[in-house]
Amino acid sequence: MVGSDGGWLVEKLTFLGAETRYITTSDCPTRHTIIQVDHKGKNSILLHAEANKEIPRKYSTDNLSHLYQ
């Protein structure tokens, strides 16, 4: 799932030949992530879910089941 701001990405993936039929669009913005790395290489990851929190479990189950056939 991409957010309302992710149409360009789906178009680009389609142009490059990627399978995009299982990608849906949400009214929310696409998720973004902030990764901080300290001087020792330890990281802290902050996720802002946005469109990802809109994905119902049934959608995931239905659309990923073809991978296991």
N, C-alpha and C positions, 0 to 999 in steps of 0.2 A: 504494500500500500504506500502510495505517496500522498503528500498533502496537496492542497490547491496550488501550491507553488512548484510542484514537481513535474508538470506536463512536459517541460523541455527535456527532462531526463528520460522520460518514457519515449519521446520522439527520437532522441539520440540513440537509445538502446535499440529501438526498432530499426533505425537507419543502419546501425552496425550489424544487424542480423540476429539480435537477441530475441528470445521468446518473451513476449510481454503480455500475453493474453490473460495471465493471472494477476496482473497489476491493476488494482483499483485505486480510485481517487477519493480522498476524504476532504471535507470542508475545512479541516484544520490544516495548519502549516505542516510541512515535513519535519520530522524529528531532527534535532541537532545534538551534537555531543561536544563537550569541552574536555580535553585531556591535558592535565598538568603533569609535568615531569620534574622532579627535584634534581639537585646536583648529584645524587647517588643513583639516579635511574629509577627511583620508585615513582609510580604514577598514581594519579587520582583521576577517576573518570566520572564526570557529571553528565547524566542523560536527561534530556528534556523530551519526554515521550511524544507529545503532540499527536500526529496522525497514528502513530503506533498504538496508542491507547484505545483507538477506535476499532481495532481489529477484533472481531468476535472469535471465540475459540472455534466455532463451527466453520468459519471461513478458513482458518488455518488447517483444520483437519481435512476438510473437503478438498482444498487446493494443494495440499502436500501429499495426499494419499497416492496420487499417481506416481510419485517417486519410488514407491515401495512395491510396485506391480511388476 
